[in-house]
Amino acid sequence: MLNLILFGPPGAGKGTQSEKLIATYNLKHISTGDLLRAERQAGTELGNQANEYIAKGELVPDAVVIGMVRNYMQSHAEAAGFIFDGFPRTIPQAEALDQMLNEFNTSISMVLGLEVNEDELVKRLLLRGQTSGRVDDQSEETIRNRFHEYLNKTLPIQGYYSDQNKYHGINGLGEIGEINSELCKWIDSVN
């Protein structure tokens, strides 16, 4: 089973690259952002809880996110593999994901990190906010807060997976196709 984590700050291109990798490698996509947005749109209790954190640019608590991911994986047990987009975001989530995957008799194959600087991310997200209607992409202050949350809480995951020889950094600036080719080279090296 091929299990990939696509890693990087908000606006690095994880969603765009995930779509391409899913098509190439026939993976199931786990985007906690998409799962949370679906819950919010449906007006579920989980969605309402998540709204409070997302509106401030903060991370949704681990227990909520981990439960959603487990449910998604169990409902797609037949999958050839998964691509995790925006999850895990903390070391405790990474440890919980490793435990969950162990229960499914699999593990993370590779972590691919899209590396993009803060000013470029702000530009990308403000532009996305104009076209997507996403409230969390329409305020520079909220975007910068999300980036600093990423630096403080999520970036340490890079070290967690580097210690396992699973992390590979990729330059997230450039043409979408070129970035995708670089990602595929790494995946093909272990697949």
Secondary structure, DSSP 8 states (H G I E B T S, - for coil): -EEEEEE-STTSSHHHHHHHHHHHHT-EEEEHHHHHHHHHHHT-HHHHHHHHHHTTT----HHHHHHHHHHHHHHTTT-SEEEEES---SHHHHHHHHHHHHHTT----EEEEEE--HHHHHHHHHHHHHHH--GGGS-HHHHHHHHHHIIIIITHHHHHHHTTT-EEEEE--S-HHHHHHHHHHHHHHH-
